[in-house]
Amino acid sequence: MEYYNYLKSLHLIFVITWFAGLFYIVRLFVYQIEASEKPSPEKEILQEQFKIMSYRLWYIITWPSAILASFFAFWMLFFTEMGNAWLQMPWMHVKLGFVFLLYLYHLKCHQIFKQLQNNEVKHTGNFMRIWNEGATIILFAVVFLVILKNAVNWIFGVIGIFLFSILIMLGFKFYKRIRERNQS
Protein backbone atom coordinates (compact mmCIF):
# COMPACT_ATOMS: atom_id res chain seq x y z
CA MET A 1 0.00 0.00 0.00
CA GLU A 2 2.87 2.38 0.73
CA TYR A 3 4.10 2.33 -2.86
CA TYR A 4 0.60 3.30 -4.06
CA ASN A 5 1.15 6.81 -2.68
CA TYR A 6 4.44 7.05 -4.58
CA LEU A 7 2.67 6.01 -7.79
CA LYS A 8 -0.09 8.51 -7.12
CA SER A 9 2.46 11.28 -6.51
CA LEU A 10 4.34 10.50 -9.72
CA HIS A 11 1.07 10.32 -11.65
CA LEU A 12 0.03 13.73 -10.32
CA ILE A 13 3.42 15.31 -11.08
CA PHE A 14 3.27 14.15 -14.70
CA VAL A 15 -0.38 15.19 -15.07
CA ILE A 16 0.64 18.69 -13.96
CA THR A 17 3.57 18.86 -16.40
CA TRP A 18 1.36 17.42 -19.18
CA PHE A 19 -1.22 20.15 -18.68
CA ALA A 20 1.51 22.78 -18.42
CA GLY A 21 2.79 21.59 -21.79
CA LEU A 22 -0.67 21.61 -23.34
CA PHE A 23 -1.41 25.11 -22.06
CA TYR A 24 1.91 26.50 -23.27
CA ILE A 25 2.00 24.74 -26.67
CA VAL A 26 -1.29 26.33 -27.70
CA ARG A 27 0.00 29.72 -26.55
CA LEU A 28 3.06 29.14 -28.77
CA PHE A 29 0.67 28.26 -31.62
CA VAL A 30 -0.98 31.67 -31.16
CA TYR A 31 2.38 33.43 -31.31
CA GLN A 32 3.52 31.40 -34.31
CA ILE A 33 0.30 32.11 -36.22
CA GLU A 34 0.55 35.82 -35.41
CA ALA A 35 4.22 35.81 -36.50
CA SER A 36 3.14 34.47 -39.90
CA GLU A 37 1.28 37.76 -40.45
CA LYS A 38 4.36 39.95 -39.82
CA PRO A 39 6.55 41.44 -42.57
CA SER A 40 9.90 39.91 -43.53
CA PRO A 41 12.47 39.40 -42.02
CA GLU A 42 10.64 39.55 -38.66
CA LYS A 43 8.23 36.82 -39.83
CA GLU A 44 10.95 34.30 -40.65
CA ILE A 45 12.99 35.02 -37.53
CA LEU A 46 10.00 34.65 -35.21
CA GLN A 47 8.63 31.57 -36.96
CA GLU A 48 11.95 29.75 -36.70
CA GLN A 49 12.28 30.63 -33.01
CA PHE A 50 8.72 29.49 -32.24
CA LYS A 51 9.30 26.24 -34.16
CA ILE A 52 12.34 25.48 -31.98
CA MET A 53 10.49 26.37 -28.78
CA SER A 54 7.43 24.31 -29.79
CA TYR A 55 9.54 21.33 -30.80
CA ARG A 56 11.40 21.24 -27.50
CA LEU A 57 8.26 21.75 -25.42
CA TRP A 58 6.29 19.13 -27.34
CA TYR A 59 8.88 16.35 -27.46
CA ILE A 60 10.86 16.99 -24.27
CA ILE A 61 8.03 17.91 -21.87
CA THR A 62 4.49 17.37 -23.19
CA TRP A 63 4.66 13.94 -24.86
CA PRO A 64 6.87 12.36 -22.17
CA SER A 65 4.57 13.77 -19.47
CA ALA A 66 1.49 12.36 -21.18
CA ILE A 67 3.12 8.94 -21.49
CA LEU A 68 4.42 8.90 -17.91
CA ALA A 69 1.13 10.18 -16.44
CA SER A 70 -0.66 7.36 -18.26
CA PHE A 71 1.96 4.78 -17.28
CA PHE A 72 1.59 5.56 -13.57
CA ALA A 73 -2.21 5.73 -13.88
CA PHE A 74 -2.34 2.27 -15.48
CA TRP A 75 0.00 0.92 -12.85
CA MET A 76 -2.23 2.28 -10.07
CA LEU A 77 -5.44 1.09 -11.71
CA PHE A 78 -4.45 -2.38 -12.82
CA PHE A 79 -1.70 -3.51 -10.46
CA THR A 80 -2.82 -2.32 -7.04
CA GLU A 81 -5.71 -3.29 -4.79
CA MET A 82 -6.80 0.33 -4.52
CA GLY A 83 -6.91 0.65 -8.31
CA ASN A 84 -9.20 -2.35 -8.64
CA ALA A 85 -11.61 -0.68 -6.22
CA TRP A 86 -11.47 2.62 -8.15
CA LEU A 87 -12.33 0.85 -11.41
CA GLN A 88 -15.62 -0.31 -9.88
CA MET A 89 -16.77 3.23 -9.13
CA PRO A 90 -18.94 5.19 -11.59
CA TRP A 91 -17.05 8.47 -11.09
CA MET A 92 -13.89 6.74 -12.36
CA HIS A 93 -15.67 5.72 -15.56
CA VAL A 94 -16.65 9.35 -16.14
CA LYS A 95 -13.10 10.47 -15.33
CA LEU A 96 -11.65 7.99 -17.81
CA GLY A 97 -14.05 9.41 -20.42
CA PHE A 98 -12.56 12.85 -19.80
CA VAL A 99 -9.05 11.38 -20.02
CA PHE A 100 -10.02 9.95 -23.41
CA LEU A 101 -11.16 13.45 -24.45
CA LEU A 102 -7.85 14.81 -23.18
CA TYR A 103 -5.97 12.39 -25.44
CA LEU A 104 -8.11 13.46 -28.40
CA TYR A 105 -7.28 17.09 -27.54
CA HIS A 106 -3.58 16.18 -27.28
CA LEU A 107 -3.63 14.42 -30.66
CA LYS A 108 -5.35 17.40 -32.31
CA CYS A 109 -2.65 19.64 -30.80
CA HIS A 110 -0.07 17.28 -32.30
CA GLN A 111 -1.70 17.66 -35.71
CA ILE A 112 -1.64 21.47 -35.40
CA PHE A 113 1.98 21.29 -34.19
CA LYS A 114 3.00 19.31 -37.29
CA GLN A 115 1.17 21.75 -39.58
CA LEU A 116 2.89 24.76 -38.03
CA GLN A 117 6.28 23.04 -38.19
CA ASN A 118 5.65 22.83 -41.96
CA ASN A 119 4.57 26.50 -42.11
CA GLU A 120 0.95 25.49 -42.76
CA VAL A 121 -1.30 27.97 -40.97
CA LYS A 122 -4.84 26.58 -40.98
CA HIS A 123 -6.24 28.34 -37.91
CA THR A 124 -6.40 31.89 -36.63
CA GLY A 125 -4.85 33.19 -33.44
CA ASN A 126 -8.36 33.73 -32.07
CA PHE A 127 -9.31 30.11 -32.80
CA MET A 128 -6.23 28.96 -30.89
CA ARG A 129 -7.10 31.18 -27.93
CA ILE A 130 -10.50 29.52 -27.74
CA TRP A 131 -8.97 26.08 -28.38
CA ASN A 132 -6.69 26.61 -25.39
CA GLU A 133 -9.74 26.60 -23.12
CA GLY A 134 -10.50 22.97 -24.06
CA ALA A 135 -7.74 21.72 -21.79
CA THR A 136 -8.96 24.05 -19.04
CA ILE A 137 -12.46 22.59 -19.18
CA ILE A 138 -11.13 19.01 -19.09
CA LEU A 139 -8.85 19.90 -16.18
CA PHE A 140 -11.74 21.34 -14.16
CA ALA A 141 -13.92 18.30 -14.87
CA VAL A 142 -11.24 15.79 -13.88
CA VAL A 143 -10.18 17.61 -10.71
CA PHE A 144 -13.75 17.91 -9.46
CA LEU A 145 -14.43 14.25 -10.23
CA VAL A 146 -11.29 13.09 -8.45
CA ILE A 147 -11.83 15.28 -5.40
CA LEU A 148 -15.59 14.78 -5.04
CA LYS A 149 -15.62 11.17 -6.31
CA ASN A 150 -19.21 11.51 -7.38
CA ALA A 151 -20.54 10.62 -10.81
CA VAL A 152 -24.17 10.62 -9.67
CA ASN A 153 -24.27 14.39 -9.92
CA TRP A 154 -22.56 14.40 -13.30
CA ILE A 155 -25.52 16.28 -14.79
CA PHE A 156 -24.81 19.19 -12.43
CA GLY A 157 -21.14 18.87 -13.31
CA VAL A 158 -21.90 19.05 -17.04
CA ILE A 159 -24.13 22.07 -16.48
CA GLY A 160 -21.36 23.65 -14.39
CA ILE A 161 -18.75 22.96 -17.09
CA PHE A 162 -21.11 24.38 -19.71
CA LEU A 163 -21.64 27.55 -17.66
CA PHE A 164 -17.89 27.76 -17.02
CA SER A 165 -17.30 27.48 -20.78
CA ILE A 166 -19.73 30.33 -21.41
CA LEU A 167 -17.86 32.47 -18.87
CA ILE A 168 -14.57 31.66 -20.58
CA MET A 169 -16.01 32.64 -23.98
CA LEU A 170 -17.38 35.91 -22.58
CA GLY A 171 -14.00 36.61 -21.00
CA PHE A 172 -12.32 35.86 -24.31
CA LYS A 173 -14.60 38.28 -26.19
CA PHE A 174 -14.01 40.96 -23.55
CA TYR A 175 -10.23 40.47 -23.75
CA LYS A 176 -10.34 40.52 -27.57
CA ARG A 177 -12.10 43.91 -27.50
CA ILE A 178 -9.49 45.28 -25.11
CA ARG A 179 -6.67 44.03 -27.36
CA GLU A 180 -8.29 45.51 -30.45
CA ARG A 181 -8.83 48.84 -28.69
CA ASN A 182 -5.19 48.93 -27.53
CA GLN A 183 -3.92 48.18 -31.06
CA SER A 184 -5.78 51.14 -32.57
C-alpha positions in Angstrom: 0.0 0.0 0.0 2.9 2.4 0.7 4.1 2.3 -2.9 0.6 3.3 -4.1 1.1 6.8 -2.7 4.4 7.0 -4.6 2.7 6.0 -7.8 -0.1 8.5 -7.1 2.5 11.3 -6.5 4.3 10.5 -9.7 1.1 10.3 -11.6 0.0 13.7 -10.3 3.4 15.3 -11.1 3.3 14.2 -14.7 -0.4 15.2 -15.1 0.6 18.7 -14.0 3.6 18.9 -16.4 1.4 17.4 -19.2 -1.2 20.1 -18.7 1.5 22.8 -18.4 2.8 21.6 -21.8 -0.7 21.6 -23.3 -1.4 25.1 -22.1 1.9 26.5 -23.3 2.0 24.7 -26.7 -1.3 26.3 -27.7 0.0 29.7 -26.5 3.1 29.1 -28.8 0.7 28.3 -31.6 -1.0 31.7 -31.2 2.4 33.4 -31.3 3.5 31.4 -34.3 0.3 32.1 -36.2 0.6 35.8 -35.4 4.2 35.8 -36.5 3.1 34.5 -39.9 1.3 37.8 -40.4 4.4 40.0 -39.8 6.5 41.4 -42.6 9.9 39.9 -43.5 12.5 39.4 -42.0 10.6 39.5 -38.7 8.2 36.8 -39.8 10.9 34.3 -40.6 13.0 35.0 -37.5 10.0 34.7 -35.2 8.6 31.6 -37.0 11.9 29.8 -36.7 12.3 30.6 -33.0 8.7 29.5 -32.2 9.3 26.2 -34.2 12.3 25.5 -32.0 10.5 26.4 -28.8 7.4 24.3 -29.8 9.5 21.3 -30.8 11.4 21.2 -27.5 8.3 21.8 -25.4 6.3 19.1 -27.3 8.9 16.4 -27.5 10.9 17.0 -24.3 8.0 17.9 -21.9 4.5 17.4 -23.2 4.7 13.9 -24.9 6.9 12.4 -22.2 4.6 13.8 -19.5 1.5 12.4 -21.2 3.1 8.9 -21.5 4.4 8.9 -17.9 1.1 10.2 -16.4 -0.7 7.4 -18.3 2.0 4.8 -17.3 1.6 5.6 -13.6 -2.2 5.7 -13.9 -2.3 2.3 -15.5 0.0 0.9 -12.8 -2.2 2.3 -10.1 -5.4 1.1 -11.7 -4.4 -2.4 -12.8 -1.7 -3.5 -10.5 -2.8 -2.3 -7.0 -5.7 -3.3 -4.8 -6.8 0.3 -4.5 -6.9 0.6 -8.3 -9.2 -2.3 -8.6 -11.6 -0.7 -6.2 -11.5 2.6 -8.2 -12.3 0.9 -11.4 -15.6 -0.3 -9.9 -16.8 3.2 -9.1 -18.9 5.2 -11.6 -17.0 8.5 -11.1 -13.9 6.7 -12.4 -15.7 5.7 -15.6 -16.7 9.4 -16.1 -13.1 10.5 -15.3 -11.7 8.0 -17.8 -14.0 9.4 -20.4 -12.6 12.9 -19.8 -9.0 11.4 -20.0 -10.0 9.9 -23.4 -11.2 13.5 -24.5 -7.8 14.8 -23.2 -6.0 12.4 -25.4 -8.1 13.5 -28.4 -7.3 17.1 -27.5 -3.6 16.2 -27.3 -3.6 14.4 -30.7 -5.3 17.4 -32.3 -2.7 19.6 -30.8 -0.1 17.3 -32.3 -1.7 17.7 -35.7 -1.6 21.5 -35.4 2.0 21.3 -34.2 3.0 19.3 -37.3 1.2 21.8 -39.6 2.9 24.8 -38.0 6.3 23.0 -38.2 5.6 22.8 -42.0 4.6 26.5 -42.1 0.9 25.5 -42.8 -1.3 28.0 -41.0 -4.8 26.6 -41.0 -6.2 28.3 -37.9 -6.4 31.9 -36.6 -4.9 33.2 -33.4 -8.4 33.7 -32.1 -9.3 30.1 -32.8 -6.2 29.0 -30.9 -7.1 31.2 -27.9 -10.5 29.5 -27.7 -9.0 26.1 -28.4 -6.7 26.6 -25.4 -9.7 26.6 -23.1 -10.5 23.0 -24.1 -7.7 21.7 -21.8 -9.0 24.0 -19.0 -12.5 22.6 -19.2 -11.1 19.0 -19.1 -8.8 19.9 -16.2 -11.7 21.3 -14.2 -13.9 18.3 -14.9 -11.2 15.8 -13.9 -10.2 17.6 -10.7 -13.8 17.9 -9.5 -14.4 14.3 -10.2 -11.3 13.1 -8.4 -11.8 15.3 -5.4 -15.6 14.8 -5.0 -15.6 11.2 -6.3 -19.2 11.5 -7.4 -20.5 10.6 -10.8 -24.2 10.6 -9.7 -24.3 14.4 -9.9 -22.6 14.4 -13.3 -25.5 16.3 -14.8 -24.8 19.2 -12.4 -21.1 18.9 -13.3 -21.9 19.1 -17.0 -24.1 22.1 -16.5 -21.4 23.6 -14.4 -18.7 23.0 -17.1 -21.1 24.4 -19.7 -21.6 27.6 -17.7 -17.9 27.8 -17.0 -17.3 27.5 -20.8 -19.7 30.3 -21.4 -17.9 32.5 -18.9 -14.6 31.7 -20.6 -16.0 32.6 -24.0 -17.4 35.9 -22.6 -14.0 36.6 -21.0 -12.3 35.9 -24.3 -14.6 38.3 -26.2 -14.0 41.0 -23.5 -10.2 40.5 -23.7 -10.3 40.5 -27.6 -12.1 43.9 -27.5 -9.5 45.3 -25.1 -6.7 44.0 -27.4 -8.3 45.5 -30.5 -8.8 48.8 -28.7 -5.2 48.9 -27.5 -3.9 48.2 -31.1 -5.8 51.1 -32.6 
